[in-house]
Amino acid sequence: ALPICGEIEISGAKNAAVAMIPAAILVDGVCRIENIPQISDCVYQLSILKTLGAGVRAVNKHTMDIACTAIRSSVADCDMMQKLRASYYLIGALLGKFGEATVAMPGGCNFGGVRPIDQHVKGFEAMGAKVKVKNGLVCAKAAGGKLHGANIYLDVVSVGATINLMLAAVLAKGRTVIENAAREPHIVDVANFLNSMGADVRGAGTNVIKIRGVERLSGGFYSIIPDQIEAGTYMAAVAGTGGELLIKNVIPRHLNCISSKLEEMGVEVIEGEDCVLVRRYGEL
């Protein structure tokens, strides 16, 4: 393989973006979300919000203004949902906002299939919702029309369940504690997004997240973190082929796990403020 040389700009974190776009449902006002990656899941999610009644305006190809105040329906478009891989975040957002949600799972799969949501369901039920999953459709309804806080222990560490339960909990009555929570950077990013809109989420990035429900979230501006998976892929590519690549728009500390391993292998990794230079000449 030829050496890789040059520079590359990393896009926004996919796993944060696919949670923040549905999270806009919880907000009364306009959310301006910057650094949205241009991937199909984000395009479909924005289309679903439009069908629900949201106002979506492109500021540029990576920045969107999303206003969900006019949304009145808690039933998401099933045909569009089938195209999504991260459709389940709409359950937590709609359930948290309206006390009910009807959402199709990706590809019509049941929660015992490829992407199980049993931990999501367990958490929603602990917060007072009745959840039915049948024929690829999830129907959830909160008793009395509003979720309440609960102590939830996840049986397995799940990024999807951790984020989904955060979305459901920010407007719930009382305090929710999620134990054995996932700790990835995009979970911290989603929590920071919610907090910037007026939520009270603490402990993201640790295995215990505490959420105190608030009356409402208001609009604001937020920029999604860079995608460490995309950046790590390019770093590994340079290690494999040799060459020299400047990787821009990254948070170097998010890449420490791969940087340290590459350096052990003899690859040079030089950190900047928001970039890393990866260099490898000669044999590993």
DAHUUR-V250053 format. One record per residue. N is the residue number from 1. RES is the residue in three letters. PHI is phi as a letter, one per 20 degrees, with the letter a starting at -180 (* if undefined). BURIAL is b if it has 24 or more other C-alpha atoms within 12 Angstrom, else e. Layout:
# DAHUUR-V250053
n=(N;N)
res=(RES;RES)
phi=(PHI;PHI)
burial=(BURIAL;BURIAL)
This chain:
# DAHUUR-V250053
n=(1;2;3;4;5;6;7;8;9;10;11;12;13;14;15;16;17;18;19;20;21;22;23;24;25;26;27;28;29;30;31;32;33;34;35;36;37;38;39;40;41;42;43;44;45;46;47;48;49;50;51;52;53;54;55;56;57;58;59;60;61;62;63;64;65;66;67;68;69;70;71;72;73;74;75;76;77;78;79;80;81;82;83;84;85;86;87;88;89;90;91;92;93;94;95;96;97;98;99;100;101;102;103;104;105;106;107;108;109;110;111;112;113;114;115;116;117;118;119;120;121;122;123;124;125;126;127;128;129;130;131;132;133;134;135;136;137;138;139;140;141;142;143;144;145;146;147;148;149;150;151;152;153;154;155;156;157;158;159;160;161;162;163;164;165;166;167;168;169;170;171;172;173;174;175;176;177;178;179;180;181;182;183;184;185;186;187;188;189;190;191;192;193;194;195;196;197;198;199;200;201;202;203;204;205;206;207;208;209;210;211;212;213;214;215;216;217;218;219;220;221;222;223;224;225;226;227;228;229;230;231;232;233;234;235;236;237;238;239;240;241;242;243;244;245;246;247;248;249;250;251;252;253;254;255;256;257;258;259;260;261;262;263;264;265;266;267;268;269;270;271;272;273;274;275;276;277;278;279;280;281;282;283;284)
res=(ALA;LEU;PRO;ILE;CYS;GLY;GLU;ILE;GLU;ILE;SER;GLY;ALA;LYS;ASN;ALA;ALA;VAL;ALA;MET;ILE;PRO;ALA;ALA;ILE;LEU;VAL;ASP;GLY;VAL;CYS;ARG;ILE;GLU;ASN;ILE;PRO;GLN;ILE;SER;ASP;CYS;VAL;TYR;GLN;LEU;SER;ILE;LEU;LYS;THR;LEU;GLY;ALA;GLY;VAL;ARG;ALA;VAL;ASN;LYS;HIS;THR;MET;ASP;ILE;ALA;CYS;THR;ALA;ILE;ARG;SER;SER;VAL;ALA;ASP;CYS;ASP;MET;MET;GLN;LYS;LEU;ARG;ALA;SER;TYR;TYR;LEU;ILE;GLY;ALA;LEU;LEU;GLY;LYS;PHE;GLY;GLU;ALA;THR;VAL;ALA;MET;PRO;GLY;GLY;CYS;ASN;PHE;GLY;GLY;VAL;ARG;PRO;ILE;ASP;GLN;HIS;VAL;LYS;GLY;PHE;GLU;ALA;MET;GLY;ALA;LYS;VAL;LYS;VAL;LYS;ASN;GLY;LEU;VAL;CYS;ALA;LYS;ALA;ALA;GLY;GLY;LYS;LEU;HIS;GLY;ALA;ASN;ILE;TYR;LEU;ASP;VAL;VAL;SER;VAL;GLY;ALA;THR;ILE;ASN;LEU;MET;LEU;ALA;ALA;VAL;LEU;ALA;LYS;GLY;ARG;THR;VAL;ILE;GLU;ASN;ALA;ALA;ARG;GLU;PRO;HIS;ILE;VAL;ASP;VAL;ALA;ASN;PHE;LEU;ASN;SER;MET;GLY;ALA;ASP;VAL;ARG;GLY;ALA;GLY;THR;ASN;VAL;ILE;LYS;ILE;ARG;GLY;VAL;GLU;ARG;LEU;SER;GLY;GLY;PHE;TYR;SER;ILE;ILE;PRO;ASP;GLN;ILE;GLU;ALA;GLY;THR;TYR;MET;ALA;ALA;VAL;ALA;GLY;THR;GLY;GLY;GLU;LEU;LEU;ILE;LYS;ASN;VAL;ILE;PRO;ARG;HIS;LEU;ASN;CYS;ILE;SER;SER;LYS;LEU;GLU;GLU;MET;GLY;VAL;GLU;VAL;ILE;GLU;GLY;GLU;ASP;CYS;VAL;LEU;VAL;ARG;ARG;TYR;GLY;GLU;LEU)
phi=(*;f;f;e;c;p;b;b;d;e;e;f;f;g;f;e;f;f;e;f;f;f;f;f;g;f;e;e;p;e;e;d;d;d;m;f;f;e;c;f;g;f;f;f;f;f;f;f;f;f;f;f;o;f;e;c;c;e;e;b;f;d;c;c;e;c;c;d;g;e;f;c;e;d;d;e;f;f;f;f;f;f;e;e;e;d;f;f;f;f;f;f;f;f;f;f;e;d;m;b;b;c;c;e;f;f;m;m;f;f;f;e;e;f;d;f;c;f;f;f;f;g;f;f;f;f;e;o;d;e;c;d;c;b;l;m;d;d;d;c;b;e;f;m;n;b;f;c;f;b;e;c;d;f;f;c;f;c;f;g;f;g;f;f;f;f;f;f;e;f;d;f;e;n;d;d;c;d;d;l;f;f;c;f;g;f;f;f;f;f;f;f;f;f;f;f;e;o;f;c;d;c;n;f;n;d;e;c;d;d;c;d;f;d;f;b;d;d;f;r;d;b;d;f;f;f;e;f;f;f;f;f;f;f;f;f;f;f;f;f;d;n;o;b;c;e;d;d;m;c;d;g;f;f;d;g;f;e;g;f;f;f;f;f;e;o;e;e;c;d;e;d;f;c;b;c;d;d;c;b;c;n;e;f)
burial=(e;e;e;b;e;e;e;e;e;b;b;b;b;b;b;b;b;b;b;b;b;b;b;b;b;b;b;b;b;b;b;b;b;b;b;b;b;b;e;e;b;b;b;b;b;b;b;b;b;b;b;b;e;b;b;b;e;e;e;e;e;b;b;b;b;b;b;b;b;e;b;e;b;b;b;b;b;b;e;b;b;b;b;b;b;b;b;b;b;b;b;b;b;b;b;b;b;b;b;b;b;b;b;b;b;b;b;b;b;e;b;e;e;e;b;b;b;b;b;b;b;b;b;b;b;b;b;b;b;b;b;b;b;e;e;b;b;b;b;b;b;b;e;e;e;b;b;b;b;b;b;b;b;b;e;e;e;b;b;b;b;b;b;b;b;b;b;b;b;b;b;b;b;e;b;b;b;b;b;b;b;b;b;b;b;b;b;b;b;b;b;b;b;b;b;b;b;b;b;b;b;b;b;b;b;e;b;b;b;b;b;b;b;b;e;b;b;b;b;b;b;b;b;b;b;b;b;b;b;b;b;b;e;b;b;b;b;b;b;b;b;b;b;b;b;b;b;b;b;b;b;b;e;b;b;e;e;b;b;e;e;b;e;e;e;e;b;b;b;b;b;e;e;e;b;b;b;b;b;b;e;e;e;e)
